[in-house]
Amino acid sequence: DQQVKQNSPSLSVQEGRISILNCDYTNSMFDYFLWYKKYPAEGPTFLISISSIKDKNEDGRFTVFLNKSAKHLSLHIVPSQPGDSAVYFCAASGTNDYKLSFGAGTTVTVRA
Amino acid sequence: EAQVTQNPRYLITVTGKKLTVTCSQNMNHEYMSWYRQDPGLGLRQIYYSMNVEVTDKGDVPEGYKVSRKEKRNFPLILESPSPNQTSLYFCASSLNWGVGEQFFGPGTRLTVL
């Protein structure tokens, strides 16, 4: 049973607008969360992360929000650019669990 | 250039024919891991290694073996491949568990007939 869920397989957004990607998790022991971005024929690349002691982390156009009580996190991309078109994976881990659990991914398409 | 390399990038084989996918990193990372990516399931961890000679199972280890005899290399071995192991495989490494993000290789597309 997947412990990290991305319920939206795809998202289409106009260039310049905001992209919001959502991720839910079920394991209350998770305390570190990451977002990875993947282009076709390449490996995933790290985008941004957040520790459970925070509720927000920002890096340029990318902001991740964490709601621990709801076991929910989201990634905001503002403004969206054509180069942001990719598959985005949410991932989570626990301090004493040396494994990383991934969601199924959300394909983002940024329209010109 | 800091990188994780995998070979081969593409492989078509037949059921039962043993194969090895190599993985090498040049960043002196201690933590290495193997994942498989399947449609609708995302990436699932197969095995990981905290350091040389220290390996452990991930979420889907059945049918796979690994070894970590040197820090830089972490080969994935399929002793008797089956069609349900047809997948896209990624190797990844990080400085240490919990220290920095994981760097991924370019992937190996495996088809087992």
Interface residues (C-beta under 8 A of the other chain):
Chain A: Q2 V4 Q6 P9 Y32 L34 Y36 A41 E42 G43 P44 T45 F46 S49 F89 A91 S93 T95 Y98 K99 L100 S101 F102 G103 A104 G105
Chain B: V4 Y31 S33 Y35 G40 L41 G42 L43 R44 Q45 Y48 M50 D56 G58 D59 F90 A92 W97 G98 E101 Q102 F103 F104 G105 P106 G107
